[in-house]
Amino acid sequence: MQLANFNGIVSNLLDNITPIEITKGVSQYILWKNNDGKLTAIYKFEKNSKLPFLDEHNLFDEHIFVISGVFNDGNKKYKQGSFIINPKGTSHIPQSEEGCTILVTNE
């Protein structure tokens, strides 16, 4: 019988994470981050909120999953359940008119 190996498993509970206010109406909840700058985070956008800067992906691809609401990248709206890949070298201006919650990872 093979035994499971649980060494190195990391877990986190969203309720235990102190949010970082990126700008008015946009909060970041870091679930995991390493020393290279890779991360997995939840972002919550209140209605009519927008990052005040261009979000550039110079080092890694970015993967976004829209958990709830409608996310806008400055070019297109993505409803709940959408999955977006922003390849390395691309940029966008994250925002939401309706409000949304997204899961973001980069690699």
Secondary structure as a PSIPRED ss2 file (coil, helix, strand):
# PSIPRED VFORMAT (PSIPRED V4.0)

   1 M C   1.000  0.000  0.000
   2 Q C   1.000  0.000  0.000
   3 L C   1.000  0.000  0.000
   4 A C   1.000  0.000  0.000
   5 N C   1.000  0.000  0.000
   6 F C   1.000  0.000  0.000
   7 N C   1.000  0.000  0.000
   8 G C   1.000  0.000  0.000
   9 I C   1.000  0.000  0.000
  10 V C   1.000  0.000  0.000
  11 S C   1.000  0.000  0.000
  12 N C   1.000  0.000  0.000
  13 L C   1.000  0.000  0.000
  14 L H   0.000  1.000  0.000
  15 D H   0.000  1.000  0.000
  16 N H   0.000  1.000  0.000
  17 I C   1.000  0.000  0.000
  18 T C   1.000  0.000  0.000
  19 P C   1.000  0.000  0.000
  20 I E   0.000  0.000  1.000
  21 E E   0.000  0.000  1.000
  22 I E   0.000  0.000  1.000
  23 T E   0.000  0.000  1.000
  24 K C   1.000  0.000  0.000
  25 G C   1.000  0.000  0.000
  26 V E   0.000  0.000  1.000
  27 S E   0.000  0.000  1.000
  28 Q E   0.000  0.000  1.000
  29 Y E   0.000  0.000  1.000
  30 I E   0.000  0.000  1.000
  31 L E   0.000  0.000  1.000
  32 W E   0.000  0.000  1.000
  33 K E   0.000  0.000  1.000
  34 N C   1.000  0.000  0.000
  35 N C   1.000  0.000  0.000
  36 D C   1.000  0.000  0.000
  37 G C   1.000  0.000  0.000
  38 K C   1.000  0.000  0.000
  39 L E   0.000  0.000  1.000
  40 T E   0.000  0.000  1.000
  41 A E   0.000  0.000  1.000
  42 I E   0.000  0.000  1.000
  43 Y E   0.000  0.000  1.000
  44 K E   0.000  0.000  1.000
  45 F E   0.000  0.000  1.000
  46 E C   1.000  0.000  0.000
  47 K C   1.000  0.000  0.000
  48 N C   1.000  0.000  0.000
  49 S E   0.000  0.000  1.000
  50 K E   0.000  0.000  1.000
  51 L C   1.000  0.000  0.000
  52 P C   1.000  0.000  0.000
  53 F C   1.000  0.000  0.000
  54 L C   1.000  0.000  0.000
  55 D E   0.000  0.000  1.000
  56 E E   0.000  0.000  1.000
  57 H C   1.000  0.000  0.000
  58 N C   1.000  0.000  0.000
  59 L C   1.000  0.000  0.000
  60 F C   1.000  0.000  0.000
  61 D C   1.000  0.000  0.000
  62 E E   0.000  0.000  1.000
  63 H E   0.000  0.000  1.000
  64 I E   0.000  0.000  1.000
  65 F E   0.000  0.000  1.000
  66 V E   0.000  0.000  1.000
  67 I E   0.000  0.000  1.000
  68 S E   0.000  0.000  1.000
  69 G E   0.000  0.000  1.000
  70 V E   0.000  0.000  1.000
  71 F E   0.000  0.000  1.000
  72 N E   0.000  0.000  1.000
  73 D C   1.000  0.000  0.000
  74 G C   1.000  0.000  0.000
  75 N C   1.000  0.000  0.000
  76 K C   1.000  0.000  0.000
  77 K E   0.000  0.000  1.000
  78 Y E   0.000  0.000  1.000
  79 K E   0.000  0.000  1.000
  80 Q C   1.000  0.000  0.000
  81 G C   1.000  0.000  0.000
  82 S C   1.000  0.000  0.000
  83 F E   0.000  0.000  1.000
  84 I E   0.000  0.000  1.000
  85 I E   0.000  0.000  1.000
  86 N E   0.000  0.000  1.000
  87 P C   1.000  0.000  0.000
  88 K C   1.000  0.000  0.000
  89 G C   1.000  0.000  0.000
  90 T C   1.000  0.000  0.000
  91 S E   0.000  0.000  1.000
  92 H E   0.000  0.000  1.000
  93 I C   1.000  0.000  0.000
  94 P C   1.000  0.000  0.000
  95 Q E   0.000  0.000  1.000
  96 S E   0.000  0.000  1.000
  97 E C   1.000  0.000  0.000
  98 E C   1.000  0.000  0.000
  99 G C   1.000  0.000  0.000
 100 C E   0.000  0.000  1.000
 101 T E   0.000  0.000  1.000
 102 I E   0.000  0.000  1.000
 103 L E   0.000  0.000  1.000
 104 V E   0.000  0.000  1.000
 105 T E   0.000  0.000  1.000
 106 N E   0.000  0.000  1.000
 107 E C   1.000  0.000  0.000
